[in-house]
Amino acid sequence: MATTITNSASTQEKLVRARDAATKLALLSTNEKNALLLAIADAIETHVQAILTANQDDVESSGLEGAMRDRLLLTTTRIKDMAQGVREVAALADPIGETLAEWTRPNGLRIRKVRVPLGVVGIIYESRPNVTVDTAVLALKTGNAIVLRGGKEAAHSSQRLVEILSAVPGVPEGSVELLDSSTRQSVTELIKARGLVDVIIPRGGAGLIAFVTENSSVPVIETGAGNCHIFVDESADFDMADRIVINAKTQRPSVCNAAEKLLVHEQIAEEYVPRIVKRLIEAGVEVRGDAKSCSLAAGLDVVPAAEQDWHEEYLRLCMAVRVVASVDEAIAHINRYSTKNSECIVTRDEANARKFLRGVDSAAVYWNASTRFTDGGEFGFGAEMGISTQKLHCRGPFALAELTSSKYEIVGTGQVR
């Protein structure tokens, strides 16, 4: 039986507290922030059993199965990894106060452009309790307050984690606020809180992102959706292509950088399509295909793809295959259907690779590597808020540097205009 969550403050009260906390956080030194993060990591490890108990409540009442249940589930190992992740963020360089540019004008004014916190960050995400900690510690490292609106399936886990973080001595009250996840009203209040919240980050499926971007009066940085493609070109090494396709599809199918679509050059399709379809099916993947792919894979269990398949982010062991005539057709297909997250070309032809890298309009474009590397940790940034699929403010893994804005500091000697 799930326990009752007691969280009596209103959304407005929490937003005001976060606004006040942001002012205090912005003044903390790097050493002070790192000390808080290390204390948070210790607190998480101290309260492993309490976190597991809260998470068990969530898992038992969620009704989720398969990959979605796995995203919700915490174990002792995952919680210890969570704490280690906090320590890794503490070890990263602090971007706040970094000088981005500095110059002196002819009139003697000295101008310096420096990184500063965004202020109050609101994040709306689904049933992954690790996101509660990852995003909170990134915000604290960069002197930002954060307002979390997690998924209802992880309500007990998120509540317990926020209580642990907030109780660490020295963390200003309101630094990490958690909104009620039992009603959509809290989402609406958060995305309409212009003046209290500086930026909203929706992290989840296409429906969530569309709702937030269409209804928010607070600036939004989109993250999450990943209709990712792999194009196997005519000069590809088949063994390499097999490894990349299987890894990108099956290593963790429920995440945004997992591959959902496979494009195969027509010059190799007769040999490669039945080969890779067989391997995908052996790996437990449901395969859908265009007419040419279905014909080439006759005798294998391939479902004819509908138009909607080319748009869909499956987030499960399912992949659609299409045969294309050229690298140009592959680029055109990807730019039409992709969510602008991560795409890959497998080829020995450098000219085709360079054309693909330049021509594909996505946040991360790979030559001979799995799309699963689009990740803050894999890029060397530490943890991340998500993968930004838009072009303004940031694009790709959304990590510490992207949680900052800038301001100008101008030093004069009495100049007037």
ChimeraX attribute file (.defattr): number of C-alpha atoms within 10 A of each C-alpha:
attribute: neighborCount
match mode: 1-to-1
recipient: residues
	/A:1	8
	/A:2	14
	/A:3	9
	/A:4	8
	/A:5	11
	/A:6	9
	/A:7	10
	/A:8	8
	/A:9	11
	/A:10	11
	/A:11	20
	/A:12	15
	/A:13	13
	/A:14	19
	/A:15	26
	/A:16	15
	/A:17	20
	/A:18	28
	/A:19	24
	/A:20	19
	/A:21	23
	/A:22	27
	/A:23	18
	/A:24	17
	/A:25	23
	/A:26	19
	/A:27	12
	/A:28	15
	/A:29	15
	/A:30	18
	/A:31	11
	/A:32	14
	/A:33	22
	/A:34	22
	/A:35	15
	/A:36	21
	/A:37	27
	/A:38	18
	/A:39	19
	/A:40	24
	/A:41	27
	/A:42	17
	/A:43	17
	/A:44	22
	/A:45	17
	/A:46	13
	/A:47	14
	/A:48	18
	/A:49	14
	/A:50	15
	/A:51	23
	/A:52	18
	/A:53	15
	/A:54	21
	/A:55	25
	/A:56	21
	/A:57	19
	/A:58	26
	/A:59	21
	/A:60	13
	/A:61	13
	/A:62	16
	/A:63	10
	/A:64	15
	/A:65	11
	/A:66	9
	/A:67	16
	/A:68	16
	/A:69	18
	/A:70	14
	/A:71	18
	/A:72	23
	/A:73	20
	/A:74	23
	/A:75	14
	/A:76	13
	/A:77	10
	/A:78	13
	/A:79	20
	/A:80	17
	/A:81	15
	/A:82	20
	/A:83	22
	/A:84	17
	/A:85	19
	/A:86	27
	/A:87	20
	/A:88	16
	/A:89	23
	/A:90	24
	/A:91	13
	/A:92	14
	/A:93	12
	/A:94	19
	/A:95	20
	/A:96	22
	/A:97	17
	/A:98	13
	/A:99	13
	/A:100	12
	/A:101	10
	/A:102	13
	/A:103	12
	/A:104	13
	/A:105	8
	/A:106	7
	/A:107	11
	/A:108	13
	/A:109	15
	/A:110	15
	/A:111	16
	/A:112	16
	/A:113	17
	/A:114	19
	/A:115	19
	/A:116	21
	/A:117	29
	/A:118	21
	/A:119	27
	/A:120	28
	/A:121	25
	/A:122	28
	/A:123	26
	/A:124	22
	/A:125	24
	/A:126	20
	/A:127	24
	/A:128	23
	/A:129	24
	/A:130	20
	/A:131	22
	/A:132	24
	/A:133	24
	/A:134	20
	/A:135	22
	/A:136	25
	/A:137	31
	/A:138	25
	/A:139	28
	/A:140	26
	/A:141	31
	/A:142	28
	/A:143	31
	/A:144	29
	/A:145	36
	/A:146	30
	/A:147	29
	/A:148	26
	/A:149	24
	/A:150	27
	/A:151	19
	/A:152	18
	/A:153	25
	/A:154	27
	/A:155	24
	/A:156	24
	/A:157	29
	/A:158	28
	/A:159	22
	/A:160	19
	/A:161	23
	/A:162	18
	/A:163	13
	/A:164	18
	/A:165	22
	/A:166	18
	/A:167	14
	/A:168	16
	/A:169	10
	/A:170	12
	/A:171	21
	/A:172	19
	/A:173	17
	/A:174	21
	/A:175	27
	/A:176	30
	/A:177	23
	/A:178	25
	/A:179	24
	/A:180	23
	/A:181	19
	/A:182	12
	/A:183	10
	/A:184	10
	/A:185	11
	/A:186	17
	/A:187	22
	/A:188	15
	/A:189	15
	/A:190	26
	/A:191	25
	/A:192	18
	/A:193	19
	/A:194	14
	/A:195	11
	/A:196	20
	/A:197	25
	/A:198	17
	/A:199	22
	/A:200	26
	/A:201	25
	/A:202	27
	/A:203	24
	/A:204	22
	/A:205	18
	/A:206	17
	/A:207	9
	/A:208	16
	/A:209	21
	/A:210	12
	/A:211	13
	/A:212	23
	/A:213	18
	/A:214	9
	/A:215	11
	/A:216	19
	/A:217	18
	/A:218	21
	/A:219	15
	/A:220	22
	/A:221	25
	/A:222	25
	/A:223	26
	/A:224	24
	/A:225	26
	/A:226	27
	/A:227	25
	/A:228	30
	/A:229	33
	/A:230	31
	/A:231	30
	/A:232	32
	/A:233	28
	/A:234	22
	/A:235	14
	/A:236	19
	/A:237	14
	/A:238	19
	/A:239	9
	/A:240	14
	/A:241	23
	/A:242	19
	/A:243	12
	/A:244	22
	/A:245	29
	/A:246	17
	/A:247	18
	/A:248	24
	/A:249	31
	/A:250	21
	/A:251	14
	/A:252	17
	/A:253	21
	/A:254	19
	/A:255	21
	/A:256	29
	/A:257	28
	/A:258	32
	/A:259	35
	/A:260	31
	/A:261	30
	/A:262	22
	/A:263	26
	/A:264	27
	/A:265	23
	/A:266	20
	/A:267	15
	/A:268	16
	/A:269	24
	/A:270	17
	/A:271	13
	/A:272	21
	/A:273	27
	/A:274	19
	/A:275	15
	/A:276	21
	/A:277	27
	/A:278	17
	/A:279	15
	/A:280	21
	/A:281	17
	/A:282	10
	/A:283	13
	/A:284	11
	/A:285	19
	/A:286	17
	/A:287	22
	/A:288	22
	/A:289	27
	/A:290	19
	/A:291	15
	/A:292	18
	/A:293	26
	/A:294	23
	/A:295	16
	/A:296	19
	/A:297	22
	/A:298	11
	/A:299	9
	/A:300	14
	/A:301	14
	/A:302	21
	/A:303	15
	/A:304	17
	/A:305	19
	/A:306	12
	/A:307	8
	/A:308	9
	/A:309	19
	/A:310	22
	/A:311	15
	/A:312	19
	/A:313	25
	/A:314	20
	/A:315	23
	/A:316	19
	/A:317	22
	/A:318	20
	/A:319	27
	/A:320	26
	/A:321	29
	/A:322	24
	/A:323	25
	/A:324	21
	/A:325	15
	/A:326	17
	/A:327	22
	/A:328	15
	/A:329	14
	/A:330	27
	/A:331	21
	/A:332	15
	/A:333	17
	/A:334	25
	/A:335	15
	/A:336	13
	/A:337	17
	/A:338	25
	/A:339	25
	/A:340	26
	/A:341	29
	/A:342	30
	/A:343	35
	/A:344	27
	/A:345	30
	/A:346	27
	/A:347	21
	/A:348	15
	/A:349	12
	/A:350	10
	/A:351	10
	/A:352	20
	/A:353	20
	/A:354	12
	/A:355	13
	/A:356	22
	/A:357	19
	/A:358	12
	/A:359	17
	/A:360	23
	/A:361	20
	/A:362	22
	/A:363	20
	/A:364	23
	/A:365	25
	/A:366	19
	/A:367	20
	/A:368	20
	/A:369	20
	/A:370	26
	/A:371	28
	/A:372	23
	/A:373	16
	/A:374	23
	/A:375	23
	/A:376	19
	/A:377	15
	/A:378	12
	/A:379	11
	/A:380	10
	/A:381	17
	/A:382	21
	/A:383	25
	/A:384	22
	/A:385	26
	/A:386	26
	/A:387	28
	/A:388	26
	/A:389	24
	/A:390	18
	/A:391	13
	/A:392	10
	/A:393	13
	/A:394	18
	/A:395	20
	/A:396	22
	/A:397	26
	/A:398	22
	/A:399	25
	/A:400	26
	/A:401	19
	/A:402	18
	/A:403	26
	/A:404	21
	/A:405	14
	/A:406	16
	/A:407	13
	/A:408	15
	/A:409	11
	/A:410	13
	/A:411	13
	/A:412	12
	/A:413	9
	/A:414	7
	/A:415	9
	/A:416	6
	/A:417	3
